């Protein structure tokens, strides 16, 4: 009993230290599926979403977000569109549907040059997209330099191989296998242009104040849809690429500011003469529309 009475205070101290250590130890919040727990694997987490350079920059400086009410009211002007007869409108709607129904994701792209003015007009068209409070929170980086394209390919393939082997899981990899795609992205070297679309999480005014960009991701996503339609309209092809975990490194490679985050990467060009695409079928109207 005497020995127990001597050890009890020591045991209490040890127990308190253990509890304190457990409370202070940082908790892991990243979920890792069983398929991703192989030795040496990295968790399936998009590091683009963990790029904290913007947060760090904003913490290190005196942030002064502008109140949108401080901006001058915009004058309103008259607006009108041509109003087509029903027969004309129906024909135009069918023609546009037929044009867009030919759109496919194409991974076999010709190195044949594309006129730069065509790309300029395609980007102008994407820039007509609506945006939250007309903030236009997009940056379209057009890359045609051979060496920069190759650096982008090396960076993307490095991360994509890790994605396929460790992050994505067997089910995702099997689903992608049906369309014969993998981490090899030869088209990043071959396509005459790469268009990288960045969303601006906030803007900067001439006076240095930061301007809120409302719904920036949705706004930029809409502009990407218009961009795809504009490419189809001029006979160019692409494949929508969202390279997991590549955003921060690509942003630094292209010298983009911390408020810009990569949303989409598009290789753009004419289809190769031997291009093929999966024989996919689209859902009929009855499966995608509900009329109330």
C-alpha positions, 0 to 999 in steps of 0.5 A, a space after each residue: 500500500 505504501 508503494 501504491 501511495 508513492 506511485 499514485 501521484 506519478 501515475 496522475 502526472 503521466 496520465 495528465 501528460 498523455 491527455 494533454 498530448 492527445 489534445 494538442 496533437 493536430 488532427 488529420 482531416 483528409 479522408 483516405 479511401 482503403 484503395 489509397 492506403 498502399 505504401 508510399 501513396 499520397 491521399 486523393 486531395 486536390 492541392 489546387 484547393 489547398 493552394 494557400 498563397 492567396 490567404 498568406 498574401 492577404 494575411 501579410 498585407 493590409 487588405 482593403 476590400 472595396 465596397 461595391 457601393 463605392 463604385 459609380 452607378 452605370 448608365 443604362 442604354 437601350 437594348 434590343 435583339 432581332 426577333 426571328 419569325 417562328 420558322 426562322 427561329 426553329 431552323 436556327 435552333 436546329 442548326 445550332 444543335 446540329 453543330 454542337 452535337 458534333 462536338 466531341 472530346 478529341 485527344 488526337 490533335 493535329 500540329 497544323 498551325 491555327 491562325 492566331 486571330 481565330 484564337 483571339 476571337 474565340 477568347 473574345 467570345 468567351 469573354 461575353 459570358 455573364 458574371 456575378 456583378 459583372 466582375 468578369 473574373 477570368 484570365 485566359 492564358 494562351 500558350 503556343 511556345 513549344 518549350 512552355 508547352 513541354 514544361 506543362 506536359 511534364 508537370 501534368 504527366 508527373 501528377 497525373 501518373 500519381 493520380 492514376 496509380 495512387 489517388 483516384 481509386 480502382 473504380 475511377 481508373 476502370 471507368 476512364 479505361 473504357 475511353 482509353 485515357 491515361 496519364 500520357 498527354 501527348 497532345 499537350 506537346 502536339 496541339 498548336 495552342 494550350 488555353 489555361 483558364 484561371 478564375 480570379 478569386 478577387 480583383 485589384 482596382 487601380 487604387 490598389 483596393 481588392 474587389 470582391 468577385 462574386 460566384 467567380 467559379 460559376 462565372 468562369 465555368 459559364 465562360 468555359 462553356 461558351 468557349 467550347 461552343 466558339 471552338 466548335 463554331 470554327 472547326 477546332 477541337 479540344 479535350 476538357 482537362 482538369 489536371 488534379 493537383 497541378 494548379 499551383 505549379 502551373 500558376 507559378 510556371 505561367 507567372 500568374 498572381 496568387 488570386 488566380 486559380 486554375 480551373 481548366 486546361 484545353 489543348 486546341 487545334 484541328 483534329 488529326 487526320 487519323 483521330 478517333 473518339 469513343 462511340 458514346 451516345 447522348 441522353 435523349 431530351 426526355 432524360 435531361 429536361 423536365 417541363 413544368 
